[in-house]
């Protein structure tokens, strides 16, 4: 709330008139000054009264793939007993203002406005809160207030169809279809007893110590698991006009692998070279993913300032799965040799380098993981064996964007 230029001028005039009226004995000037001061005080009192507006938002849908339509419906209801005139409402959708009609909104009535949410870029689009501005009848005071909570619309990366995913060399003992995450092969942890658990799984010694029934939890260690490592180092992806197109393509590829693995009922793990908080679903994490500063590319640093070495050391020590998919940009090509050291821990390693300026090489056999097709024209993706452009025994995919990555992936005969 602040005085407008008219309000400031009237307040100054009130002070001058009051001083002149009382100082020189002119009651008429004092009366004019008092009237001007009363007008300013009344305007401030009017602006101090907060309009009672109930704001409701509905996003349809609140999670959408990049490029798909999404609509925000905003309903504003006058929950007060008075009609407030002169109110102007403006909503925020990302960085764009959206006008909301509130002129002479009667008590108990509402107004509804719907507008599209921009989904041309991956990310979280903040919407709101509603900003209501107004002024008094004389235009002496301007006020601005926020109403209603803000909400987010999640624009997920595009998912390109992948025909198959690597199932690994370790198969579930129950088969690829009829397998469960809680098998009876390897002890994993203890948990509280729930109705329906078998008594033979109760760990009686721990139950006696803690005073309640504790049940042994087992996992099937033979379940094939795909580990997706997304290179989110700023040095790996060039930024042009504020956009890192290769990183967007890498996020689309990661989302495509996650969707394909989920469709095939395969376990999957998503990691970032520069770690994130790890919270939320995979698609939500890919939506929030952004480039972060890390160690310099190709320097071979061995300290904590080299996030790729830290990530590869963790992958080699923990052996989180049997198939590793590494997604990087043109700046990460110099570090591909480090992936060769993971061949002992991961029988199947796939490396995808996104570089629109690089022409893929001719077709060739991709080792035990598959082979590529005939020669491709410039700009198309190709999967080729490690010795041509990467570590030995590693399937290397050169792609310009997400669709060409999917085409090269689907061109591999078998995994």
C-alpha positions as CSV (number, residue, x, y, z in Angstrom):
1,X,0.0,0.0,0.0
2,X,1.4,3.4,-1.0
3,X,0.3,6.9,-1.9
4,X,0.0,7.7,-5.6
5,X,1.5,11.0,-7.0
6,X,-1.9,12.6,-6.6
7,X,-2.1,11.4,-3.0
8,X,1.4,12.8,-2.2
9,X,0.5,16.1,-3.8
10,X,-2.8,16.3,-1.8
11,X,-1.0,15.5,1.5
12,X,1.6,18.1,0.9
13,X,-1.1,20.6,0.0
14,X,-2.9,19.7,3.3
15,X,0.2,20.4,5.3
16,X,0.8,23.8,3.6
17,X,-2.8,24.9,3.9
18,X,-3.0,23.9,7.5
19,X,0.3,25.8,8.3
20,X,-0.8,28.9,6.4
21,X,-4.3,28.8,7.9
22,X,-3.2,28.6,11.5
23,X,0.0,30.7,11.0
24,X,-1.6,33.7,9.3
25,X,-5.1,33.3,10.8
26,X,-7.1,32.3,7.7
27,X,-9.7,29.7,8.8
28,X,-10.7,29.1,5.3
29,X,-7.2,27.8,4.4
30,X,-7.2,25.7,7.6
31,X,-10.6,24.2,6.6
32,X,-9.3,23.3,3.1
33,X,-6.2,21.8,4.6
34,X,-8.2,19.7,7.1
35,X,-10.5,18.5,4.3
36,X,-7.5,17.4,2.2
37,X,-6.0,15.6,5.2
38,X,-9.3,13.8,6.0
39,X,-9.5,12.7,2.3
40,X,-6.0,11.1,2.5
41,X,-6.9,9.4,5.8
42,X,-10.1,8.0,4.4
43,X,-8.2,6.7,1.3
44,X,-5.7,4.9,3.6
45,X,-8.6,3.4,5.6
46,X,-10.2,2.2,2.4
47,X,-7.0,0.6,1.2
48,X,-6.4,-1.1,4.6
49,X,-9.6,-3.1,4.2
50,X,-8.6,-6.4,2.7
51,X,-11.0,-7.8,0.1
52,X,-12.3,-11.3,1.0
53,X,-11.5,-13.4,-2.1
54,X,-11.6,-17.2,-2.2
55,X,-9.2,-18.5,-4.9
56,X,-9.4,-22.0,-6.3
57,X,-7.0,-23.5,-8.9
58,X,-7.3,-26.7,-10.9
59,X,-4.6,-27.8,-13.3
60,X,-5.7,-30.2,-16.0
61,X,-3.4,-32.1,-15.8
62,X,-0.8,-31.0,-13.3
63,X,1.8,-33.4,-14.9
64,X,2.2,-33.4,-18.6
65,X,4.9,-34.3,-21.2
66,X,6.7,-31.6,-23.0
67,X,4.7,-30.2,-25.8
68,X,1.3,-31.6,-24.6
69,X,-1.5,-29.2,-23.7
70,X,-2.2,-28.3,-20.1
71,X,-4.9,-25.9,-18.9
72,X,-5.2,-23.9,-15.6
73,X,-8.7,-23.0,-14.4
74,X,-8.9,-20.2,-11.9
75,X,-12.0,-19.4,-9.9
76,X,-12.2,-16.2,-7.8
77,X,-15.2,-15.8,-5.4
78,X,-16.2,-12.7,-3.5
79,X,-16.6,-14.1,0.0
80,X,-17.2,-10.7,1.6
81,X,-20.4,-8.7,2.0
82,X,-19.4,-5.6,0.0
83,X,-18.9,-5.1,-3.6
84,X,-15.3,-3.8,-4.2
85,X,-15.0,-1.6,-7.2
86,X,-11.8,-0.7,-8.9
87,X,-10.0,-4.1,-8.4
88,X,-7.7,-5.4,-11.1
89,X,-6.5,-9.0,-10.8
90,X,-3.5,-10.5,-12.5
91,X,-2.3,-14.1,-12.3
92,X,1.2,-15.3,-13.0
93,X,1.8,-18.3,-15.2
94,X,5.5,-18.9,-15.3
95,X,6.8,-15.5,-16.4
96,X,3.7,-14.4,-18.2
97,X,0.9,-12.3,-16.6
98,X,-2.7,-13.3,-17.1
99,X,-5.5,-10.8,-16.6
100,X,-8.5,-12.0,-14.4
101,X,-11.7,-10.0,-14.7
102,X,-12.9,-8.8,-11.2
103,X,-14.7,-5.6,-12.2
104,X,-17.7,-5.1,-9.8
105,X,-17.7,-8.7,-8.5
106,X,-20.8,-8.9,-6.4
107,X,-20.8,-10.6,-3.0
108,X,-21.3,-14.4,-3.2
109,X,-20.6,-14.5,-6.9
110,X,-17.5,-15.8,-8.6
111,X,-15.6,-15.4,-11.9
112,X,-13.8,-18.2,-13.7
113,X,-11.0,-17.9,-16.2
114,X,-9.0,-20.6,-18.0
115,X,-5.7,-20.2,-19.8
116,X,-3.1,-22.5,-21.3
117,X,0.1,-23.3,-19.4
118,X,3.2,-23.1,-21.5
119,X,4.7,-26.6,-21.9
120,X,7.2,-26.0,-24.7
121,X,10.1,-26.4,-22.2
122,X,10.8,-29.1,-19.6
123,X,10.6,-27.9,-16.0
124,X,8.4,-26.9,-13.2
125,X,6.1,-24.1,-14.2
126,X,5.0,-22.0,-11.1
127,X,1.4,-20.6,-11.4
128,X,0.2,-17.9,-9.0
129,X,-0.5,-16.5,-6.6
130,X,-3.2,-14.2,-7.7
131,X,-2.2,-10.5,-7.4
132,X,-5.0,-8.0,-6.8
133,X,-4.4,-4.3,-7.2
134,X,-6.7,-1.4,-6.7
135,X,-7.1,2.2,-5.6
136,X,-9.6,4.3,-3.8
137,X,-12.2,6.4,-5.5
138,X,-10.1,9.5,-5.6
139,X,-7.0,7.7,-6.7
140,X,-4.9,8.8,-3.7
141,X,-3.7,5.3,-2.5
142,X,-2.7,2.2,-4.5
143,X,-2.6,-1.2,-2.8
144,X,-1.5,-4.6,-4.0
145,X,-2.2,-8.0,-2.2
146,X,-1.8,-11.7,-3.0
147,X,-4.6,-14.1,-2.7
148,X,-4.7,-17.9,-2.8
149,X,-1.8,-20.4,-2.9
150,X,0.5,-21.0,-5.8
151,X,0.7,-24.3,-7.6
152,X,3.1,-26.0,-9.9
153,X,2.6,-27.7,-13.2
154,X,5.3,-30.4,-14.0
155,X,6.4,-30.5,-17.6
156,X,8.1,-33.9,-18.0
157,X,10.6,-34.7,-20.7
158,X,9.2,-36.3,-23.8
159,X,9.2,-40.1,-23.8
160,X,10.2,-41.8,-27.0
161,X,9.1,-45.4,-27.6
162,X,11.8,-48.0,-27.1
163,X,11.1,-51.5,-28.5
164,X,13.1,-53.3,-25.9
165,X,15.5,-52.8,-22.9
166,X,18.5,-54.9,-21.7
167,X,17.3,-57.6,-19.3
168,X,20.8,-58.3,-18.0
169,X,22.5,-61.6,-17.6
170,X,20.9,-62.4,-14.2
171,X,17.3,-63.6,-14.6
172,X,14.7,-63.9,-11.9
173,X,14.2,-67.4,-10.7
174,X,10.4,-66.8,-11.2
175,X,10.8,-65.7,-14.8
176,X,10.6,-62.2,-16.3
177,X,6.8,-62.0,-15.8
178,X,6.0,-63.8,-12.6
179,X,8.6,-62.3,-10.3
180,X,8.1,-60.3,-7.1
181,X,10.4,-57.9,-5.3
182,X,10.1,-59.8,-2.0
183,X,11.4,-63.2,-2.7
184,X,13.0,-65.7,-0.4
185,X,16.6,-65.7,-1.6
186,X,18.7,-63.1,0.3
187,X,18.0,-61.5,3.7
188,X,17.6,-57.8,3.4
189,X,16.1,-56.3,6.6
190,X,13.7,-56.6,9.5
191,X,10.3,-55.0,9.7
192,X,7.2,-55.1,11.9
193,X,4.8,-57.9,11.6
194,X,1.5,-57.3,9.7
195,X,-1.5,-59.5,9.4
196,X,-1.0,-62.1,6.8
197,X,2.8,-62.6,7.3
198,X,3.9,-66.2,7.7
199,X,5.0,-67.1,11.2
200,X,8.0,-69.0,9.9
201,X,9.5,-65.6,8.8
202,X,9.3,-64.1,12.3
203,X,12.7,-63.4,13.8
204,X,12.1,-64.5,17.4
205,X,15.3,-63.3,18.9
206,X,14.8,-59.7,17.7
207,X,11.1,-59.9,18.6
208,X,12.0,-60.8,22.2
209,X,14.4,-57.9,22.4
210,X,12.2,-55.1,21.0
211,X,8.9,-56.4,22.5
212,X,7.0,-56.9,19.2
213,X,7.0,-59.3,16.4
214,X,9.6,-58.6,13.7
215,X,9.6,-60.3,10.3
216,X,12.5,-61.1,8.1
217,X,12.4,-59.3,4.7
218,X,14.0,-61.0,1.7
219,X,14.8,-59.8,-1.7
220,X,15.4,-61.6,-5.0
221,X,18.9,-60.6,-5.9
222,X,18.6,-62.1,-9.4
223,X,16.2,-59.5,-10.6
224,X,17.7,-57.6,-13.5
225,X,18.2,-54.0,-12.8
226,X,19.0,-51.1,-15.1
227,X,21.0,-48.2,-13.8
228,X,20.7,-44.9,-15.7
229,X,23.5,-42.4,-15.0
230,X,22.6,-38.9,-16.3
231,X,25.5,-36.5,-16.8
232,X,24.3,-33.2,-15.4
233,X,27.7,-31.4,-15.4
234,X,27.6,-28.0,-16.9
235,X,30.9,-28.7,-18.7
236,X,29.4,-31.7,-20.5
237,X,26.6,-29.7,-22.3
238,X,27.2,-26.5,-24.2
239,X,24.7,-23.7,-23.5
240,X,23.5,-21.7,-26.6
241,X,21.2,-18.7,-26.1
242,X,20.5,-19.9,-22.6
243,X,19.5,-23.4,-23.6
244,X,21.4,-26.7,-23.4
245,X,19.7,-28.7,-26.1
246,X,22.0,-31.8,-25.6
247,X,21.0,-31.9,-21.9
248,X,17.3,-31.8,-22.9
249,X,17.9,-34.7,-25.2
250,X,19.7,-36.6,-22.5
251,X,16.7,-36.1,-20.2
252,X,14.4,-37.3,-22.9
253,X,16.5,-40.4,-23.3
254,X,16.6,-41.1,-19.6
255,X,12.8,-40.8,-19.4
256,X,12.4,-43.1,-22.4
257,X,14.6,-45.8,-20.7
258,X,12.7,-45.4,-17.4
259,X,9.4,-45.8,-19.2
260,X,10.5,-48.8,-21.2
261,X,11.9,-50.5,-18.1
262,X,8.7,-49.9,-16.2
263,X,6.7,-51.3,-19.0
264,X,8.9,-54.5,-19.0
265,X,8.6,-54.8,-15.1
266,X,12.3,-54.3,-14.7
267,X,13.9,-52.7,-11.7
268,X,15.5,-49.3,-12.5
269,X,17.7,-46.9,-10.7
270,X,18.3,-43.2,-11.7
271,X,21.5,-41.4,-10.7
272,X,23.0,-38.0,-11.5
273,X,26.7,-37.4,-11.9
274,X,26.3,-34.4,-9.6
275,X,23.9,-35.9,-7.1
276,X,20.4,-34.5,-6.5
277,X,18.3,-35.0,-3.4
278,X,16.9,-38.3,-4.8
279,X,13.3,-37.5,-3.8
280,X,10.2,-37.8,-5.9
281,X,9.4,-40.1,-8.9
282,X,11.9,-40.6,-11.7
283,X,10.0,-38.3,-14.1
284,X,9.7,-35.6,-11.5
285,X,13.4,-35.8,-10.8
286,X,14.1,-35.5,-14.5
287,X,11.8,-32.5,-14.7
288,X,13.7,-30.7,-12.0
289,X,17.2,-31.8,-13.3
290,X,19.4,-28.9,-14.3
291,X,23.1,-28.4,-15.1
292,X,25.4,-28.1,-12.1
293,X,29.0,-27.1,-11.8
294,X,31.4,-30.0,-11.4
295,X,35.0,-30.9,-12.1
296,X,36.7,-30.1,-15.3
297,X,36.2,-32.5,-18.2
298,X,39.0,-34.9,-19.0
299,X,41.3,-33.7,-16.2
300,X,41.5,-37.1,-14.4
301,X,41.1,-35.4,-11.0
302,X,40.9,-37.9,-8.1
303,X,39.4,-35.6,-5.5
304,X,35.9,-34.7,-4.5
305,X,35.9,-32.0,-7.2
306,X,35.5,-34.7,-9.8
307,X,31.9,-35.9,-9.6
308,X,32.1,-38.3,-12.5
309,X,35.0,-40.3,-10.8
310,X,33.0,-40.3,-7.5
311,X,29.9,-41.6,-9.4
312,X,31.9,-44.3,-11.2
313,X,33.6,-45.4,-8.0
314,X,30.3,-45.8,-6.3
315,X,28.8,-47.7,-9.2
316,X,31.9,-50.1,-9.2
317,X,31.8,-50.7,-5.5
318,X,28.1,-51.0,-4.9
319,X,27.1,-52.8,-8.2
320,X,23.6,-51.4,-8.3
321,X,22.5,-53.4,-11.3
322,X,23.7,-55.5,-14.3
323,X,23.0,-52.9,-17.0
324,X,24.4,-49.4,-17.0
325,X,23.2,-46.6,-19.3
326,X,25.3,-43.5,-19.4
327,X,23.9,-40.3,-21.0
328,X,26.2,-37.4,-21.7
329,X,26.8,-34.5,-24.0
330,X,29.7,-33.5,-26.4
331,X,31.8,-32.2,-23.5
332,X,31.7,-35.6,-21.8
333,X,33.2,-37.5,-24.7
334,X,36.7,-37.2,-23.3
335,X,35.7,-39.1,-20.1
336,X,34.2,-42.1,-21.9
337,X,37.3,-44.2,-21.1
338,X,36.2,-44.3,-17.4
339,X,33.2,-46.3,-18.4
340,X,35.4,-49.2,-19.5
341,X,36.5,-49.8,-15.9
342,X,32.8,-50.7,-15.1
343,X,32.7,-53.6,-17.5
344,X,33.6,-56.0,-14.7
345,X,30.7,-54.8,-12.5
346,X,28.1,-54.3,-15.2
347,X,28.0,-57.0,-18.0
348,X,26.1,-54.6,-20.2
349,X,27.1,-51.0,-20.6
350,X,25.5,-48.5,-23.0
351,X,26.8,-45.0,-23.6
352,X,24.9,-42.3,-25.4
353,X,26.6,-39.1,-26.5
354,X,24.3,-36.3,-27.7
355,X,26.0,-34.0,-30.2
356,X,24.0,-32.4,-33.0
357,X,27.2,-31.2,-34.7
358,X,28.8,-34.7,-35.0
359,X,28.1,-37.0,-37.9
360,X,27.7,-40.6,-36.8
361,X,30.1,-43.2,-38.3
362,X,29.2,-46.0,-40.6
363,X,27.4,-49.1,-39.3
364,X,29.2,-51.8,-37.4
365,X,28.8,-54.6,-35.0
366,X,28.2,-53.5,-31.4
367,X,29.8,-56.4,-29.9
368,X,27.7,-58.8,-27.8
369,X,25.0,-56.2,-27.2
370,X,23.9,-56.0,-30.8
371,X,24.8,-54.5,-34.2
372,X,23.8,-51.5,-36.2
373,X,22.1,-51.4,-39.5
374,X,23.3,-50.1,-42.9
375,X,25.0,-46.7,-43.5
376,X,22.9,-43.8,-42.4
377,X,22.8,-40.2,-43.8
378,X,24.2,-37.3,-41.9
379,X,22.3,-36.3,-38.8
380,X,20.9,-39.7,-38.0
381,X,22.0,-41.7,-35.0
382,X,24.0,-44.8,-35.0
383,X,24.9,-47.5,-32.4
384,X,28.5,-48.7,-32.8
385,X,31.0,-50.7,-30.9
386,X,33.3,-49.3,-28.3
387,X,36.6,-49.4,-30.1
388,X,35.4,-46.9,-32.7
389,X,34.5,-44.1,-30.3
390,X,34.5,-45.4,-26.7
391,X,35.7,-48.2,-24.3
392,X,35.9,-51.8,-25.5
393,X,32.8,-53.9,-24.9
394,X,30.6,-50.8,-24.6
395,X,27.7,-50.0,-27.0
396,X,28.2,-46.4,-28.0
397,X,25.2,-44.4,-29.4
398,X,25.9,-41.1,-31.2
399,X,22.6,-39.2,-31.5
400,X,21.6,-35.6,-32.2
401,X,18.5,-35.6,-30.1
402,X,15.9,-37.8,-28.3
403,X,14.1,-39.2,-31.4
404,X,17.4,-40.2,-33.1
405,X,18.5,-41.8,-29.8
406,X,15.3,-43.9,-29.8
407,X,15.9,-44.9,-33.4
408,X,19.5,-46.0,-32.7
409,X,18.4,-47.9,-29.6
410,X,15.7,-49.7,-31.5
411,X,18.2,-50.6,-34.2
412,X,20.1,-52.9,-31.9
413,X,19.0,-56.4,-32.7
414,X,19.2,-57.8,-29.2
415,X,20.4,-56.8,-25.8
